[in-house]
Amino acid sequence: MQRNYSLEYPIHWHRSRRRMMLSMLLGGFCGLAGCAASPPIRPAISVVEIVSMAEEGATPDAIIEKIQASRSVYRLRASELVRLKQQGVPDQVLDYMEQTHLTEVCRQAIWDDSGDLYTARTIKDCS
């Protein structure tokens, strides 16, 4: 007697296959969403932390390195800069804090004018 092998599969196989396909599809979307997410946000170094570091005797270079690593941007008024100077923040750090704002404004202007991502060359021109 010859067996009749049908191309049809049992109903329970179709259900489990659908579940498997659905889970793979959802897993793929979740994986893509994770890949498309922005890089982890580094916490900004607050002005209070900068004053504390200066009071503790941290070198200007050490404070600036920490600011750079956090990619913090400071928009300070002249009166705030004077107050920070009075609290012992070194001039070099104050100059760098002001430069973070100017650089960010320049980068934003490049972004707005070109409608495209700015390149390493144009960012270099902003510093």
PyMOL commands that set and color helices and strands:
alter all, ss='L'
color gray80, all
select helices_A, chain A and resi 11-36+47-55+60-70+78-86+91-114+120-126
alter helices_A, ss='H'
color red, helices_A
deselect
rebuild
show_as cartoon
